[in-house]
Every structure is written in structure tokens, then in C-alpha cells.
Amino acid sequence: MGHAARKSASSGIVIGAVIGFCLLAGAVFWLAERQARQMDVGFRNFQEQAFELVDQTGAVRRNADFAGAPVALFFGYTYCPDVCPMTLTLLATSLDEVASRGGDPKPLQTIFMTVDAERDTPEQLAAYLSLFDLPVTGLTGEAGQLAGAHEAFGAYAKRVEDEDGVVLFDHTATVYLYDDTGAFTGTITFNEPPEFTVEKLARLL
């Protein structure tokens, strides 16, 4: 086989691989969106999820305070070693990408609702959330208040201790997305490809 033929064959393989990857990525994204739409059946409007909690400034916040703009809701805690900081960082970088494409990320209300009532005081939330290049409303409260809010949104949280006695939480690692009418539109799952997150946020905004 001549040099030109080998070069042509190599180019064909590369192009085929790129096309195959794009088709696979598109299929995965379509399946993720389809699953999210199916989940919509069990998710009520954000404004129907009544809660009364406290933000990182000490102000009382209710579900009605977030009416009229899209919401990205995440459940976590400030002592979380991996999922929470990774998710907040992903949201920040994804919104930067949305902005670089001409979108406006400002309307999005990102909410970080703690699962750790004991340690996540308003002051602790304020210090933690200031570490991220992302406007976030942190919400905390009494254990019973938080448990009620978690249940209303279908979120899971369980206190555990590792072998060294360090307190951790198993918790829902999914970001819930709601549009400006409060309707549930889908989720961002932990460790999903960043380009999927960018696309979902761009469509939400």
C-alpha cells in the first residue's frame, strides 16, 4: 500500500472514530434526558415544596422566595470530602461555559441545602460557599425542618461514621433542575460528562 493510501486509510479511521464517539455521546445524552423526563412524573413543582429554613446570612428563606427564576437544587454538607465540592465546581465551570457561548447564567438560583443540621450553621455555610466562584444560597435549619424538606423533594440522607469515627453522610448526589415556573425539568447526575451539564444548563436558561 502506498503512502497516500495509508494516509487516506488512517484519516478514515480517525474520522470514523470521531463520528462513532459523537453518536455514542448523543445516545447517552438522549437516554439521560429521557430518564429525567420519566422522573418528572414523581416530581412536584418547586413552589409546591413548602419549607422554611435559614440561609448563610441568617435570613429566613421559604420556597416562595425563589419563584420566577430557574433553580438548581443540590443536597450536601460542608464537611463532604468529594461529591459536594466536585459538584459545586462543576456547576461553576459549566455556567462559565454557558456565558462564553453567549448565554446568561445570572438568572439561575443555585441552592445548597445541607443534610448536616448539627455542624452546618449559617456561619459554616457562609465560609464554605465563599470558596466557590458561584452565587449559591445555602440553607440550613433544625434537624426536623431539614428532614421535612428532604422528604418533600425526595432526597436521601443518612449519617454514617467511617472506621476512624469521622462523621460522614450518604446523600442524594443529584442536582435537581427547575425552570422559572417551578416545573421540574431534569437532573444533573454526579460524574456525568461536563458537556452534558453545560447543555442542560444552557437549555434551562
Buried (B, 14 or more C-beta within 10 A) or exposed (E): EEEEEEEEEEEEEEEEEEEEEEEEEEEEBEEBBEEBEEBEEEBBEBBEBEBBBBBBEEEEBEBEEBBEBBBBBBBBBBBBEEBBBBBBBBBBBBBBBBBEEEBEBEEBBBBBBBBBBEEBBBEBBBEBBEEBEBEBBBBBBEEEBBBBBBEBBBBBBEBEEEEEEEEBBEBBBBBBBBBBEBBBBBBBBBEBEEEBBBBBBBBBB
